[in-house]
Amino acid sequence: MTHSESNKTDAQLIRDCQSHDQVAFRYLVERIRRLSYKLPPKQRIVFTLRYLEDLSISDVVRITGISKAGIVRQPRLRHQI
């Protein structure tokens, strides 16, 4: 998602989508992204990489330098959102 897309209103996002499934998916992703900003920066990075970008734990470890144990200890991130 580009920076300009992240600044769109919900109505603008809905108009840009072709199908109802796309509308629902894009709306949920944008809502989750917005809610993730309530997390501390380090947790937000892990959450984004792990759950929004769907990266493996080993990829998140490689990208962030956070230990595997540090990432695995954050399973409640989804519930905080």
PyRosetta script that sets phi, psi and omega in degrees:
from pyrosetta import init, pose_from_sequence

init()
pose = pose_from_sequence("MTHSESNKTDAQLIRDCQSHDQVAFRYLVERIRRLSYKLPPKQRIVFTLRYLEDLSISDVVRITGISKAGIVRQPRLRHQI")
pose.set_psi(1, 131.6)
pose.set_omega(1, -178.9)
pose.set_phi(2, -80.2)
pose.set_psi(2, 166.1)
pose.set_omega(2, 179.1)
pose.set_phi(3, -59.9)
pose.set_psi(3, -40.8)
pose.set_omega(3, -178.7)
pose.set_phi(4, -66.0)
pose.set_psi(4, -34.0)
pose.set_omega(4, 177.4)
pose.set_phi(5, -67.7)
pose.set_psi(5, -34.9)
pose.set_omega(5, -178.5)
pose.set_phi(6, -70.6)
pose.set_psi(6, -16.9)
pose.set_omega(6, 178.7)
pose.set_phi(7, -93.9)
pose.set_psi(7, -2.3)
pose.set_omega(7, -179.4)
pose.set_phi(8, -73.0)
pose.set_psi(8, 152.0)
pose.set_omega(8, 174.6)
pose.set_phi(9, -77.3)
pose.set_psi(9, 164.7)
pose.set_omega(9, 178.2)
pose.set_phi(10, -57.8)
pose.set_psi(10, -40.3)
pose.set_omega(10, -179.9)
pose.set_phi(11, -63.0)
pose.set_psi(11, -40.2)
pose.set_omega(11, 178.5)
pose.set_phi(12, -66.3)
pose.set_psi(12, -40.3)
pose.set_omega(12, 177.8)
pose.set_phi(13, -62.3)
pose.set_psi(13, -41.9)
pose.set_omega(13, -179.4)
pose.set_phi(14, -64.4)
pose.set_psi(14, -43.2)
pose.set_omega(14, 179.6)
pose.set_phi(15, -62.8)
pose.set_psi(15, -31.2)
pose.set_omega(15, -178.2)
pose.set_phi(16, -74.5)
pose.set_psi(16, -17.6)
pose.set_omega(16, -175.1)
pose.set_phi(17, -89.9)
pose.set_psi(17, 151.5)
pose.set_omega(17, -178.4)
pose.set_phi(18, -93.7)
pose.set_psi(18, -41.0)
pose.set_omega(18, -175.5)
pose.set_phi(19, -116.6)
pose.set_psi(19, 163.3)
pose.set_omega(19, 179.1)
pose.set_phi(20, -63.6)
pose.set_psi(20, -36.9)
pose.set_omega(20, 178.0)
pose.set_phi(21, -63.3)
pose.set_psi(21, -42.7)
pose.set_omega(21, 178.2)
pose.set_phi(22, -63.5)
pose.set_psi(22, -40.5)
pose.set_omega(22, 179.7)
pose.set_phi(23, -60.4)
pose.set_psi(23, -50.7)
pose.set_omega(23, -178.2)
pose.set_phi(24, -62.3)
pose.set_psi(24, -45.3)
pose.set_omega(24, -178.8)
pose.set_phi(25, -62.9)
pose.set_psi(25, -50.4)
pose.set_omega(25, -178.5)
pose.set_phi(26, -63.3)
pose.set_psi(26, -38.8)
pose.set_omega(26, 178.4)
pose.set_phi(27, -62.4)
pose.set_psi(27, -46.4)
pose.set_omega(27, -179.4)
pose.set_phi(28, -64.6)
pose.set_psi(28, -43.5)
pose.set_omega(28, 179.1)
pose.set_phi(29, -60.7)
pose.set_psi(29, -44.4)
pose.set_omega(29, -179.4)
pose.set_phi(30, -65.7)
pose.set_psi(30, -41.6)
pose.set_omega(30, 177.7)
pose.set_phi(31, -62.2)
pose.set_psi(31, -44.5)
pose.set_omega(31, 179.5)
pose.set_phi(32, -64.1)
pose.set_psi(32, -42.2)
pose.set_omega(32, 178.5)
pose.set_phi(33, -59.9)
pose.set_psi(33, -44.9)
pose.set_omega(33, 179.6)
pose.set_phi(34, -63.7)
pose.set_psi(34, -43.2)
pose.set_omega(34, 179.7)
pose.set_phi(35, -66.5)
pose.set_psi(35, -30.7)
pose.set_omega(35, -178.9)
pose.set_phi(36, -63.7)
pose.set_psi(36, -21.5)
pose.set_omega(36, 179.1)
pose.set_phi(37, -68.1)
pose.set_psi(37, -10.4)
pose.set_omega(37, 175.7)
pose.set_phi(38, -78.8)
pose.set_psi(38, -16.9)
pose.set_omega(38, 179.4)
pose.set_phi(39, -77.7)
pose.set_psi(39, 152.3)
pose.set_omega(39, 171.9)
pose.set_phi(40, -59.7)
pose.set_psi(40, 152.1)
pose.set_omega(40, -173.7)
pose.set_phi(41, -51.2)
pose.set_psi(41, -46.1)
pose.set_omega(41, -178.0)
pose.set_phi(42, -63.4)
pose.set_psi(42, -43.0)
pose.set_omega(42, 178.1)
pose.set_phi(43, -67.0)
pose.set_psi(43, -36.7)
pose.set_omega(43, 179.3)
pose.set_phi(44, -63.2)
pose.set_psi(44, -40.4)
pose.set_omega(44, 178.7)
pose.set_phi(45, -62.8)
pose.set_psi(45, -48.1)
pose.set_omega(45, 179.8)
pose.set_phi(46, -61.3)
pose.set_psi(46, -46.0)
pose.set_omega(46, -179.7)
pose.set_phi(47, -59.2)
pose.set_psi(47, -47.6)
pose.set_omega(47, -177.9)
pose.set_phi(48, -62.1)
pose.set_psi(48, -48.8)
pose.set_omega(48, -178.4)
pose.set_phi(49, -66.0)
pose.set_psi(49, -43.5)
pose.set_omega(49, -173.6)
pose.set_phi(50, -75.4)
pose.set_psi(50, -46.2)
pose.set_omega(50, -170.7)
pose.set_phi(51, -104.6)
pose.set_psi(51, -33.6)
pose.set_omega(51, 179.3)
pose.set_phi(52, -89.1)
pose.set_psi(52, -37.6)
pose.set_omega(52, 178.4)
pose.set_phi(53, -92.0)
pose.set_psi(53, -8.6)
pose.set_omega(53, 176.1)
pose.set_phi(54, 58.6)
pose.set_psi(54, 41.1)
pose.set_omega(54, 178.3)
pose.set_phi(55, -86.4)
pose.set_psi(55, 154.6)
pose.set_omega(55, 177.6)
pose.set_phi(56, -72.7)
pose.set_psi(56, 163.4)
pose.set_omega(56, 177.2)
pose.set_phi(57, -59.7)
pose.set_psi(57, -42.5)
pose.set_omega(57, -179.3)
pose.set_phi(58, -63.6)
pose.set_psi(58, -34.9)
pose.set_omega(58, 176.1)
pose.set_phi(59, -67.4)
pose.set_psi(59, -41.1)
pose.set_omega(59, 178.9)
pose.set_phi(60, -64.2)
pose.set_psi(60, -40.6)
pose.set_omega(60, 176.6)
pose.set_phi(61, -60.0)
pose.set_psi(61, -47.5)
pose.set_omega(61, -178.1)
pose.set_phi(62, -62.3)
pose.set_psi(62, -42.6)
pose.set_omega(62, -176.0)
pose.set_phi(63, -74.0)
pose.set_psi(63, -42.8)
pose.set_omega(63, -172.8)
pose.set_phi(64, -93.9)
pose.set_psi(64, -24.3)
pose.set_omega(64, -174.8)
pose.set_phi(65, 80.2)
pose.set_psi(65, 2.5)
pose.set_omega(65, 176.7)
pose.set_phi(66, -78.7)
pose.set_psi(66, 140.1)
pose.set_omega(66, -178.7)
pose.set_phi(67, -65.2)
pose.set_psi(67, 157.1)
pose.set_omega(67, 177.2)
pose.set_phi(68, -57.6)
pose.set_psi(68, -42.8)
pose.set_omega(68, 178.8)
pose.set_phi(69, -60.6)
pose.set_psi(69, -37.5)
pose.set_omega(69, 179.3)
pose.set_phi(70, -66.6)
pose.set_psi(70, -33.4)
pose.set_omega(70, 179.0)
pose.set_phi(71, -78.7)
pose.set_psi(71, -42.6)
pose.set_omega(71, -179.0)
pose.set_phi(72, -64.9)
pose.set_psi(72, -29.1)
pose.set_omega(72, 179.9)
pose.set_phi(73, -73.7)
pose.set_psi(73, -2.6)
pose.set_omega(73, -176.9)
pose.set_phi(74, -107.5)
pose.set_psi(74, 36.6)
pose.set_omega(74, -177.4)
pose.set_phi(75, -70.1)
pose.set_psi(75, -16.7)
pose.set_omega(75, -178.8)
pose.set_phi(76, -81.2)
pose.set_psi(76, 0.3)
pose.set_omega(76, -179.6)
pose.set_phi(77, -56.1)
pose.set_psi(77, -41.9)
pose.set_omega(77, -179.8)
pose.set_phi(78, -61.8)
pose.set_psi(78, -35.8)
pose.set_omega(78, -178.5)
pose.set_phi(79, -75.7)
pose.set_psi(79, -26.0)
pose.set_omega(79, 176.8)
pose.set_phi(80, -70.0)
pose.set_psi(80, -28.2)
pose.set_omega(80, 179.4)
pose.set_phi(81, -76.7)
pose.dump_pdb("model.pdb")
